[in-house]
Amino acid sequence: MKLKFSSRQLSCGFIVAMAIAPGAAKANDPVVFASYGGVWADTIKEVCGVPFEKETGIPVHTVATDNSIAQIRIQQMTKNVQWDIAPTEGDAVIIATENDWLEPLDWDYIDPEKKIADVGRMPTAIGAVAYSVAIAYRTDKVPEGKTFTGWKDFWNVKEFPGPRSLRNTPVENLEFALIADGVAPAQVYDVLDTKEGMDRAFKKMDEIKEHITVWWSSGQQPPQMLATGNVYYATTFNGRVSPLQAEGVPVDISWNGAAIEMSNYSIPRHAKNKEGALKFIKFCWNDPKRLAEIAKKLPYSSFNNEMYQYLDDEYARKLPTHPQNVDKQFNYNAEFWAKNRKQVQARWDRWRLQ
Amino acid sequence: MGLMPPSLLRRSPVWLLVPALLFMAVGFVIPLGEVAQWATTLDLYTQFFLPGDPYRHIMIDTFTLSVGVALLTVTLAYPVAYYLTRTRGVSQKLLLIAILTPLWVSVLIRTYGWIVVLGRTGVVNTFLLAINATDQPVQLLYTRFAVYVAMIQVLLPIAVLMLYSAMASINDTFVKAARSLGASPVNAFRHVFFPMTANAVIASGILVFVLSLGFFITPALVGGPNDVLISNVIQTQVNETMDWELAATLSVILLVGGGLLVAVLVAFVRKALQADLSGGVK
């Protein structure tokens, strides 16, 4: 019997097999981690992704996406689940859980010692960070002798003149309108959940409507507009303010009446690497040292409270859940919006055109 | 092409279309069918045509804007393309480079460029303040004006190239013949040159119109509160409220409306140029 391969081909093949073998022997499927990209994704990759791969040999592929819930839906519909970990905020968790698009999380594995605060433990999602939607404003454009205190002042175009910007969505804006109208932040949803409350919010929005120069849709717009001076007062995600200040732009954040929201991560049903995803979730979001490191880079709080032991006060003060900041704000109510988004959005679209 | 007997190919060159048609079928027609499946709720259509429906208002606004952009872009592109046919050598190549290079820069970056130029602390306002034409920055950004400017700038190279390629193939002896028969330059242009470019004008106008219908980044970034376009609405419905039935319905209405409008306009223009297009060389 003649050998089909020459001895040279065999030895080459052998060497190549030796090179591949260690990788093949571990059979490590990657974990596909989807997030909203940008600085956040880079931070997670640096603080969690690279060390995770070093320790477990499982590579982490970061994927950037513009939205989560529509993607999750389409992946489930076409039975082509591309992500192992998907971002889910607010009402996205509720909608996705109702539709059975998410795997239940194994909390005994992720957090057997119950270190993570209750608010961060959901059956189908883990709270990754808390961030705030707050007013950022140009400190050099505030009139002499006045202090900008919050939503009442945002609505007060006479004493605090200047171009303004809000996000193009009813979500949070209606709550802010009620706060400007005198409702206490803690009661905002009790009022908004009634017909009179909803009408009151829209009526208050009528007052500010003509003074809004831009209705922003992308998170990068407000910092841009504030930096160039095209807008003096805008809502933005709190994490975007510190980089502006670091660049020397005279801008500050107002925590009064801001909305605290949670950014969560979930595992979609039929994810290709569920075990790897669980390991990564535990590795990244239940390790206080890592969470402190993330918070140093981007001022977003996490839910393992031990992280504060590892965080200097100068960073801790910038976090939405710092004692100095947390009581001035209200918690975004995901259930309310999951229930009412469609109808309110239709009313909002009509209102925008009047 | 060795699969088909040469006689068949010679008889019916429509076989050459098959690869492109297959590609279109798989990449365009089938996905369109999938979207149309979501657009079968009759209620949403009737709702659209009720008075006061905000989406109809936005849809009409989008169409008006797109028609305006198409008209202005083609009007601006025509003289540029004509000039391109009249120059030669280095100056022609330089002009071509100047027109083509922006096409290779991302739309996002070009739009951001306008934020820098038109903003309160931007180039235009700094100039106006410096020559004391005004003592307060003029609101140029976040206006319908800014949307027009940015969209025309993005679409201009496309119109120029289409018109140029049509004009370059026109033999200039026709115009010379008209002149020698006593026509004034204006009449020679109007009755001889322009009708020969009419098809290209229509084609580039349609292309610019259709492209503008789909714009959403540019109006979102430089437009004001009243510059919401139908593509922004559809995007919100797909991504945030997940009302895919509404999104698909609006998309179908957009497609059908756009197609109808184009057909009507083309027929109208062809009729208007009937006298000049018939007879002689086409």
Chai-1 contact restraints between the chains, C-beta under 6 A:
chainA,res_idxA,chainB,res_idxB,connection_type,confidence,min_distance_angstrom,max_distance_angstrom,comment,restraint_id
A,N67,B,N239,contact,1.0,0.0,6.0,A-B,restraint_1
A,A70,B,V238,contact,1.0,0.0,6.0,A-B,restraint_2
A,A70,B,N239,contact,1.0,0.0,6.0,A-B,restraint_3
A,I212,B,P225,contact,1.0,0.0,6.0,A-B,restraint_4
A,T213,B,Y142,contact,1.0,0.0,6.0,A-B,restraint_5
A,V214,B,Y142,contact,1.0,0.0,6.0,A-B,restraint_6
A,W215,B,P225,contact,1.0,0.0,6.0,A-B,restraint_7
A,S217,B,A220,contact,1.0,0.0,6.0,A-B,restraint_8
A,T228,B,G119,contact,1.0,0.0,6.0,A-B,restraint_9
A,T228,B,T121,contact,1.0,0.0,6.0,A-B,restraint_10
A,G229,B,R120,contact,1.0,0.0,6.0,A-B,restraint_11
A,G229,B,T121,contact,1.0,0.0,6.0,A-B,restraint_12
A,N230,B,G119,contact,1.0,0.0,6.0,A-B,restraint_13
A,N230,B,R120,contact,1.0,0.0,6.0,A-B,restraint_14
A,R341,B,T241,contact,1.0,0.0,6.0,A-B,restraint_15
A,K342,B,T241,contact,1.0,0.0,6.0,A-B,restraint_16
A,Q345,B,T241,contact,1.0,0.0,6.0,A-B,restraint_17
A,D349,B,P54,contact,1.0,0.0,6.0,A-B,restraint_18
A,R350,B,P54,contact,1.0,0.0,6.0,A-B,restraint_19
A,L353,B,P54,contact,1.0,0.0,6.0,A-B,restraint_20
A,L353,B,H57,contact,1.0,0.0,6.0,A-B,restraint_21
